[in-house]
Amino acid sequence: MHFLNPEKHTRRAFLKRSGHLAVAGTAAPFAMSLAAMSEAAAFSATDYKALVCIFLLGGNDYANTVLAYDDVNYGKYSTIRAAGAGSAAGIVLPKASLAATVLQPQTALAQGREYALHPSMSGLAKLFNNGAAAVMLNVGPLVVPLTKTQYFSNNTTKYPVPPKLFSHNDQQSVWQSSSAEGSTIGWGGNIGDLALSGNTNALFTCISLAGNSVYLAGDQALQYQCSPSGAVSVKSMKDKFFYEPAMRSAFAELIQQSSSHILENEYNRVTRRALAAEAQVSSGIAGVTLKTAFPAGNSLAGQLRAVAQLIGARSTLGNKRQVFMVQLGGFDLHDSLASKQPALMQQVSEAMSAFYSATVELGVASSVTSFTASDFGRTLTSNGDGSDHGWGGHHLVMGGAVNGKSFYGTPPPISIGSTSAPDDQWHVGQGRLLPTTSVDQYAATLAQWFGVAPAELGDVLPNLRNFGEAAGRPDYPANLGFLRTV
């Protein structure tokens, strides 16, 4: 498979795959033809597994999501975040407000380090303390392992950095695809590529509840888009334009019939596939009854409820492996961090907690792993009423297969990056974190749990070759251990 290697995305490779499609037969649905191609075959799953990416658009503020709680580091946090702020409290969360969200790991962290989640995240704190969730500390895009000295050397040939750091659109794309904005292939889609042959209906391998997403775009896998209310319908077949059944029937026949005109025939073939998929999804989720209550007025919860229904319909839809994406916006809080982040954190916590409960209800809690991602973390320093664009950040992994009640990665020191401080090696100014764990490591751990073989990881995640024992960097392993792979 070619995946994200740009040298392999050539005109020759395109023509080769186009030839394969011609052999596979143009009359069959596109995704079904792909599933039959030898390039797509990777593993034959007998069980069910799903990955759910929960993307927090705008760059979530890491320091007020997973907070330093021990007295020493909370003191540093509160001093830095209050400095230069427009009020005495600045963007500091009172320590007393964290009592209900203190995280209690099964193994205490070194040097007495302690953490708590945002006060609005009591549901996720409970899941962590019950062993169904874990925290990944200071993860972000890296091309190669970097020290602060190497980063500031400006020798980007020897020490390359991710493209266009601190840019929203680019870093969203880098998180999802290892490339800047304009990338057309994502690592979620690459994982989906490997799962196509194991699904009866390959079209439902990668499903987005968040619109078009590079994360779910594979070299061969298509991303099927749904809405929180279910399958996205062909509008002209549902609205009142054709008020007579006979007219509607005639129009349906017209837009699906075969044609000698190549473009018209292809358009109609896609329409047939869309209508067939809509009918199959609608029928599948109609047979799924969830008793789990999802909070109303919470857009993320609505998306995750739809994911739960789709998972509940997995047998009807013919799936053994699926990759999903949902998202919530509003995290670009240069201003009003203290007033706006609580509602966002509450939505995330309530939505994820309800989703986990739904997976328990469906009997698939150990078969579904959810994880958060975001454009970037933010500055530890306050700009007066918020925080600015950063790099590394803290994220959450949730599911029955998670080795939970634990922290993974390296706890970063609470610092704003003074060049004279001995403990600031992971800060590049204003409290921006230089990641100590790469997105590729994070993703590789998820991929291996999903069923991707170690030998296939380099195709899915091209920068992974720069990490792990094979690259002489066992301190940056390809499996971080936060998931049970049995």
Secondary structure, DSSP 8 states (H G I E B T S, - for coil): --TT-GGGSSHHHHHHHHHHHHHH-TTS-HHHHHHHSGGG-----SS-EEEEEEEETT---GGGTEEE-SHHHHHHHHHHHHTT-SSSSTT---GGGGGGGB---SS--GGG--EEE-TT-HHHHHHHHTTSEEEEEEEE--SS---HHHHHT--TTTS---TTTT-HHHHHHHHHHSS-TT----HHHHHHHHHGGGSSSGGGSEEESSSS-GGG--SS--EEEEETTEE---GGGTSSSS-SHHHHHHHHHHTTS--SSHHHHHHHHHHHHHHHHHHHHHHHHHT----S---TT-HHHHHHHHHHHHHHTHHHHT-SEEEEEEEE-----SS-HHHHHHHHHHHHHHHHHHHHHHHHHHT-GGGEEEEEEES--B-SS--SSS--B-S-EEEEEESTTB--S-EEE----S----TT-TT-TTB-STT-B--SEEHHHHHHHHHHHHT--GGGHHHH-GGGGGSBGGGTBTTS-S--S-B---
